[in-house]
Amino acid sequence: MTHDPQTQPDPQADFWASLKADYLSGTTAAVLAERYGVSVRTVRRRASDEGWRRSDRPFNFKSPETDRGAALERYPKLRELEVEDAGDTLDLLFQPTVQTLRCFAFRRAAEAAANSRPYESTAWMRLVNSMNVSGDRIDAEMRPFREAHYFRAEAMAASERYDADPGEHDSDA
């Protein structure tokens, strides 16, 4: 007597369908591996190969606006933000203070959190908290760099100002 494959349930398919349903509901790969007797790697590989998305993880997508020039054209205020960010970076490199580092790290933490990057956000917040704890002990009058470094910072800042508005420096002759 032969068995009709259409009438027989496929235990392997039922197994993976059940595991997938649990995964999609938010159960971790480690818990599923133990529950179903497979390796964590097998669960993760199957989820990746079949594109399973857990309900507790939002889908991350890249903005279609990845071209910097197009983004600046569409949102002119971004140019101002870039200039401010460059100034923050120069301040951090050549005139570091606890307050500027704390503010910079907090902004980065907020940006990472807003873009669904919790691990990066947590790392930045650790820096913020570290500055809260050790900030009072850092000498405010400390000049950690030689005079040449400060001269270079001034030159870079002047160059940034020129790049931001080159027409302002043209001669009227």
LOKEVO-356026 format. One record per residue: x, y, z of N, C-alpha, C in turn. Coordinates in steps of 0.001 Angstrom, whole numbers, plus 524288, in hexadecimal, padded with zeros to 5 digits. Atoms other than C-alpha are relative to their C-alpha. Layout:
<pts>
 n.east n.north  n.up ca.east ca.north ca.up c.east c.north  c.up
      X       Y     Z       X        Y     Z      X       Y     Z
...
</pts>
This chain:
<pts>
 n.east n.north  n.up ca.east ca.north ca.up c.east c.north  c.up
  8034C   7FB73 80000   80000    80000 80000  80380   804D5 80000
  7FCE0   7FB44 80066   805A1    80D0F 7FC0E  7FD42   80465 802E3
  80219   7FB7F 7FD31   803F6    81999 803A0  7FFAE   804A8 7FC56
  800B6   7FB49 80326   7FEA7    82570 7FCEA  80281   80488 802F4
  7FD5A   7FBCA 7FD37   807D6    830C1 80076  7FC6A   804A9 80117
  80388   7FB9A 7FF2E   7FC94    83A4E 7FF60  7FCB7   7FF4A 804EF
  80344   800E2 7FB6C   7F514    833FB 80A88  8033D   7FFA6 80501
  7FC9B   8007F 7FB71   800B9    83237 81394  80219   8055A 80193
  7FDB4   7FB08 7FE44   80484    83E18 81BDA  805F2   7FF9A 8002D
  7FA47   7FFD6 7FFF7   812AC    8421B 81AF3  801C9   801E5 8055F
  7FE70   7FE72 7FABC   81821    841FB 828CA  8044B   80426 7FFF2
  7FBCE   7FC1E 80057   823FD    849E2 82491  7FDC2   80570 7FEFA
  8027A   7FAF8 80138   81B77    854AC 81EE7  7FD10   8020E 804C0
  802C4   7FE67 7FB46   8130A    854E3 82B24  803D0   801F4 80428
  7FBF6   7FE89 7FC3C   81F4C    855A0 83387  801DB   80595 7FF00
  7FDF6   7FACF 80147   824A2    86188 82C55  7FBC2   80427 8001A
  8044C   7FC3B 7FFC0   8175D    86818 82B5B  7FEFD   80194 805A1
  800D0   7FEE7 7FA73   815BF    866F6 83A14  8047D   8034F 8022A
  7FB72   7FD07 7FE35   82394    86BCF 83C9F  7FFCE   80590 7FDE2
  80056   7FAD2 80264   821AD    87720 8332F  7FBE4   80362 802BE
  80428   7FD12 7FD59   814EE    87B30 839BA  801E5   801F6 8054F
  7FDE4   7FE5C 7FAED   81BB2    87B6E 846F9  8041A   8044B 7FF59
  7FBE9   7FC1A 800FD   82729    88318 84157  7FD92   80549 7FEAD
  80281   7FB22 801A5   81E5F    88D28 83AF1  7FD0E   8029D 80470
  802C4   7FDBB 7FB8C   81706    88F04 847B1  803BC   802A2 803CE
  7FC37   7FD4A 7FCB5   823B2    893AC 84DFB  8035B   7FC84 80362
  7FCCB   80391 7FCEE   82982    8878B 8543F  80587   80008 7FDD6
  7FA91   7FFAA 801BF   83858    8880A 853C5  801CD   7FAE4 7FD8E
  7FDDB   80494 802A3   8405F    87EC5 84B84  8021D   7FC14 803F5
  7FDDF   80387 7FC07   846EE    8793B 857BB  7FBAF   7FCC9 80297
  80465   802D0 7FD96   839E7    875AE 85DF7  7FDC2   7FC0C 7FC2E
  8021F   80391 803EF   834E8    86FB7 8514F  8039F   7FB5D 7FF19
  7FC42   80435 800CE   8414D    867CE 84F91  7FF79   7FBE7 80446
  800A4   803B5 7FBB0   83FA3    861CC 85CED  7FAB9   7FD41 7FFBB
  80553   8022D 8002B   830FC    85FD2 85B50  7FF71   7FBE1 7FBB5
  800C1   80376 80473   831F0    8593B 84DF8  80490   7FC43 7FF11
  7FBA8   803AA 80079   83EEC    85238 84FB7  80369   800D3 7FB3E
  7FC79   7FEAF 8044E   8468E    85934 84509  803EC   80404 801FB
  7FC1F   7FC2F 7FE4E   85255    86225 845AA  7FE01   80591 7FF13
  8015A   7FA79 8009B   8510A    870DE 84721  80175   801C8 7FA83
  7FE2D   7FE8D 80537   858CC    87244 83AA3  7FC26   7FE35 7FBC4
  803CB   80207 803CC   84EEF    869D4 8334A  7FB25   80371 7FFE0
  8049E   7FC9B 7FFC4   8439E    8723A 837F9  80130   80532 7FD54
  7FEA1   7FADF 8023F   84A98    87EE6 83467  800DB   7FFAB 7FA22
  7FF01   80099 80598   84EF5    879C7 82730  7FADB   7FF5D 7FD0A
  8050E   800DA 80295   8413F    8751E 823B1  7FCE8   80529 7FFD4
  802C0   7FAFC 7FFC6   83B7C    88227 82821  80246   803D1 7FC08
  7FD79   7FC7C 803B9   84566    8899A 82002  7FEDA   7FE66 7FA62
  800DF   801EE 80556   843EA    88106 813F3  7FA68   800EF 7FE29
  8057F   7FF70 8017C   8351E    88204 81438  7FDCF   80570 80123
  8019E   7FA9B 7FF24   83492    8904E 81854  7FC0D   800C2 8045F
  80395   7FF68 7FB9D   82D74    88E7B 82537  80143   804FD 802EB
  7FF55   7FB30 7FCEE   82B81    89B4C 82CB2  7FD10   7FF61 80516
  80286   8007B 7FAE4   828E3    89A69 83B3C  7FCB5   804CE 80116
  8039E   7FBB5 7FEF2   81DBC    8A2B8 8402F  80253   80419 8039F
  7FDA5   7FC32 7FC71   82671    8A92F 84A61  80473   80303 7FD74
  7FBD8   7FD40 802CA   83016    8ADF2 84020  7FDAE   802DB 7FB5A
  8021F   7FD27 8047E   82BD8    8B8DE 836FC  8035E   7FF1F 7FB2C
  7FD2B   80092 804E8   82F97    8B7BE 828D6  80326   804F1 7FF07
  7FCA7   7FB83 80120   83B2C    8C09B 8262B  80089   8008A 7FA1B
  7FF52   7FF15 8058B   83B66    8C6A8 818D8  80326   804FF 7FF52
  7FCFB   7FB54 8012B   8447E    8D05E 812CB  7FC87   803E9 7FD50
  802F0   7FBDC 80286   83EF6    8DD3A 80EE3  80156   8000B 7FA33
  7FEC5   7FFB8 80591   83DA3    8DE63 80034  80368   804B5 7FEC9
  7FCFB   7FB44 800D1   8445E    8EB7E 801D7  80592   7FF40 8020E
  7FAB6   800FB 7FE35   8524A    8E664 8032D  803F1   80394 7FD50
  7FC89   7FC67 802B1   85828    8F036 7F9AD  8005B   8050A 8032C
  7FF3D   7FB70 7FCA8   85DF3    8FB21 8020E  7FE49   80501 7FD4A
  80168   7FB45 802EB   85C4C    90576 7F786  7FA1D   800B1 7FF89
  805B1   7FFB9 8007B   84DFE    90226 7F568  7FD82   8013B 80547
  8021E   7FEF5 7FAC6   84B80    90230 80409  800CC   805B5 80178
  7FEF4   7FA81 7FEC0   851FB    90F88 80591  7FC8E   803A5 7FCC8
  8035F   7FCCE 8034F   84A21    914E0 7FA29  7FA5C   7FFF4 801FC
  80562   80080 7FE22   83D6C    90FC3 7FF9F  7FF3A   80269 8056B
  80043   7FDF9 7FAA6   84067    913B2 80DBD  804A1   803A7 800F6
  7FB93   7FC60 7FF89   8491B    91FF1 80DB2  80201   800A8 8059D
  7FE52   7FF80 7FA88   84974    92050 81C9C  8042A   7FBF7 8016A
  7FC02   803F1 7FEE4   851F7    9140F 81C20  8057E   8023F 7FF66
  7FADC   7FD9C 800B0   85D4B    91C73 8175D  801A8   802D1 804FE
  7FEDC   7FD64 7FB10   85C59    924A1 823BE  80188   7FC05 80429
  7FECE   8041A 7FC41   85C54    9182A 82BA8  80575   7FDD4 7FF15
  7FAC0   801E2 80137   86885    9135D 8249B  8042B   803C5 801EE
  7FC43   7FC0E 7FE33   86F88    92027 827A5  80076   7FFCF 805F4
  7FFE7   80058 7FA4B   86B9D    91F36 835F3  802C3   7FB10 801CC
  7FD70   804E6 7FE98   86FEF    910F4 8368D  805EA   8005F 7FF47
  7FA61   7FF48 800E1   87D1F    914A5 830C4  80259   80351 8045E
  7FE26   7FCC4 7FBAB   87E86    91F2F 83B14  80049   7FCE8 8050B
  7FFE4   80352 7FB5B   87B0A    9156D 845C1  804BB   7FC68 7FFEA
  7FB8D   80389 80076   88555    90C1C 840A8  8051B   802E3 80111
  7FB4D   7FCED 7FEF7   88FAD    916C5 84098  8007B   80144 805CC
  7FFE1   7FEE5 7FA66   88BF6    91A96 84E69  801AC   7FB38 8031C
  7FE92   804C3 7FD36   88D09    90C85 852DF  805BD   7FE9C 7FF41
  7FA8E   8014F 80104   89A3B    90ADC 84C73  803D6   803BE 80292
  7FC11   7FC34 7FE6E   8A0BD    91764 8509A  7FEA0   80348 804BD
  8018D   7FD38 7FB4A   89900    91D7A 85BA9  7FC11   7FCAD 802FB
  803C4   8038B 7FD93   892F7    911E3 86286  7FE6E   801CB 80576
  801FB   7FF18 7FAC3   88A67    91452 86E44  7FC3A   7FB98 8012F
  803A9   80412 7FE6A   88212    90B11 875FA  7FA94   8012A 7FDCC
  8053C   7FE89 801D4   875E9    91294 87218  7FF60   7FF01 7FA26
  80090   800DD 805A6   878A1    91236 86360  7FFEA   7FA2C 7FEB4
  7FFF9   805A0 800F9   87BCB    903B1 863D7  7FAD5   7FD95 801B5
  804FA   80214 7FE09   86FAC    900D2 86BF4  7FB8D   80143 7FC31
  8042A   7FE6A 803A9   866DB    90880 862A5  80079   7FD19 7FACD
  7FF14   802C4 804E7   86D06    90265 85692  7FE3D   7FA53 80075
  80166   80581 7FF39   86B6C    8F4A4 85C0D  7FA1B   7FF5B 800A1
  805A6   80069 7FF49   85D65    8F742 86020  7FD28   8008C 7FAC4
  8027D   7FF60 80522   859D6    8FC1B 8527C  800A6   7FB0A 7FCB9
  7FF1C   804D2 802EA   8600D    8F001 84C73  7FCA1   7FB8A 80216
  8035B   8040C 7FDAC   858AD    8E73E 85603  7FA60   800AD 7FE29
  8055C   7FEF8 801B4   84BDD    8EDCD 8526A  7FF4E   7FE9F 7FA3E
  80046   8013F 80592   84EC3    8EC8B 843E0  7FFE6   7FA1B 7FF1D
  7FFE1   805B5 80095   8521A    8DE22 8453B  7FAD7   7FD97 801C7
  80500   80210 7FE1A   845D0    8DB9C 84D2E  7FBA5   8010D 7FC15
  8040E   7FE9E 803CB   83D65    8E2A7 84333  80064   7FCBE 7FB0B
  7FF35   80328 804B1   8433B    8DA3F 83867  80035   7FA2C 8012A
  8006C   8058E 7FE87   840A7    8CD52 83F6F  8054B   7FD4D 80059
  7FAE0   80256 7FF05   84ECD    8CAED 84344  800F3   80011 805E9
  7FFC9   7FFBC 7FA4D   84D51    8C7CE 851CC  80565   7FEFB 80248
  7FADA   80125 7FDD1   85AE9    8C232 853E2  80395   804BC 7FF99
  7FCDB   7FB4F 800B3   86179    8CE45 84E5A  7FE2B   80445 803BD
  80225   7FC1C 7FC6B   8586A    8D6F3 8563E  801CD   7FEF9 80594
  7FE3E   8016F 7FAC2   85BF8    8CF91 8629C  805BC   8015F 800C7
  7FA69   7FEBF 7FF8E   86A7D    8D136 85FE9  800D0   805DD 800B6
  7FF83   7FA51 7FF6A   868F5    8DFEF 85E3D  7FE1C   801BD 80565
  801F9   7FE89 7FACF   860E6    8E0BC 86ABB  803D3   7FE77 8044A
  7FBE8   8015B 7FC36   86BCC    8D9AF 8720D  80401   8045D 80054
  7FC5B   7FBA3 80007   874C7    8E4AE 86DE1  7FDAC   804B9 802D0
  802A2   7FBB2 7FD48   86AD6    8EEC6 87278  8004B   7FF26 805DF
  7FFE9   80127 7FA69   869E4    8E814 87FAD  80582   80043 80233
  7FA92   7FFAA 7FE49   878A3    8E706 8809C  8019B   805AC 800D2
  7FEC8   7FA6E 7FF66   879BD    8F5A9 87E7E  7FD2A   8024A 804BE
  802CA   7FE30 7FB5C   86F78    8F7DA 88906  802EC   7FE8F 804FB
  7FD41   801E3 7FB5D   87788    8EFE3 892B2  8055B   80281 80090
  7FA98   7FE2F 7FF99   8854C    8F443 88F60  800C5   805AF 7FE84
  7FF75   7FAB3 801FE   8829C    901B1 889D6  80207   803EC 803ED
  7FE4B   7FC45 7FC0B   884A9    90905 89696  805C6   7FF84 80149
  7FA7D   800D5 7FEB1   89228    90322 89821  803AF   8019C 7FBA1
  7FCA5   7FE77 80461   89729    90786 88AE8  8013B   805C9 80083
  7FE3D   7FAA0 7FF58   89F1D    913E5 88BB9  7FE10   80362 7FB79
  80248   7FCA2 80403   897B0    91E86 88468  8041B   8035F 7FD52
  7FBEA   7FCB3 80248   8A426    92648 88202  8040C   7FCDB 7FCF7
  7FC39   80363 80298   8AB4F    91ABA 87C22  80042   80137 7FA2B
  7FF2F   7FF5E 8059A   8B101    91CFD 86EAD  8030C   7FB33 7FE37
  7FD71   804F6 80130   8B3E4    90F3C 869D1  80351   80005 7FB0E
  7FD30   7FFE8 804F0   8B9E7    913A3 85D00  80418   80451 7FFFA
  7FC08   7FBF9 800B2   8C5BA    91B6D 858BA  7FDB5   80487 7FCDE
  801DB   7FB59 802CE   8C44B    928FB 852D8  7FF34   7FEE2 7FA31
  80088   80147 80597   8C63E    92351 8452D  7FAB9   7FD6F 7FEDF
  80512   8027F 800C4   8BA04    91B2D 846E5  7FBA2   8040C 7FFF3
  803FC   7FBE7 7FFD5   8B209    92726 84A6E  80031   80358 7FB0F
  7FF77   7FD16 804DF   8B77A    92E5A 83E98  7FD6E   7FCF6 7FB8F
  80264   80340 80409   8B365    922ED 83600  7FA09   80022 8006B
  805AC   7FFC5 7FF2E   8A5B7    9233C 83BFF  7FDCE   80520 7FDF2
  801C7   7FAF3 801F2   8A485    931BA 838EE  80003   80015 7FA08
  7FFB3   80036 805B9   8A8EB    92F4C 82AEF  7FB99   7FCAB 7FDC4
  8043F   8035B 801D4   89F1D    92442 82968  7FAC1   802CA 80085
  804E6   7FD23 7FF32   89433    92CB4 82EFC  7FF64   8043D 7FBD9
  80038   7FBF7 8040A   897A9    937C1 82598  7FEBB   7FD8D 7FAB5
  8010D   802C2 804E3   8979F    92E0C 81A53  7FA53   7FE4F 7FFB5
  80584   80196 7FFD7   88A41    928EA 81E8B  7FC73   804AF 7FEEB
  80333   7FB4D 800E4   884D1    936C4 81ED9  80047   8019A 7FA46
  7FF5B   7FE98 80577   88A61    9395D 8114B  7FCE7   7FC3D 7FC86
  802D7   803E5 80319   884C0    92C92 80BF8  7FA22   800B9 8007C
  805A4   7FF5B 7FF24   8776B    92FC4 811D2  7FDE4   80482 7FCCD
  801CF   7FB74 802F3   876A2    93D04 80AEC  80493   80268 7FD02
  7FB6F   7FE18 802DB   88168    93EE4 800BD  7FF37   80567 7FDA5
  8010A   7FADF 8025C   87ABD    94AE2 7FABF  8012D   80476 80399
  7FF17   7FBDB 7FC1C   87C98    95283 8074A  805A8   801E4 7FFDB
  7FA6A   7FEB9 7FFF0   88B5C    95272 8054B  80204   801E5 7FACC
  7FE44   7FE0C 80517   88BB2    956E0 7F704  8015D   805CC 8006F
  7FE80   7FA6B 7FFEC   8926D    963DB 7F46F  7FC66   80302 7FC52
  80377   7FCAC 8032B   88A87    96F2D 7EEC7  80322   80310 7FBF4
  7FCAC   7FD03 8037B   895F5    97418 7E68B  7FEC6   7FF6F 7FA63
</pts>
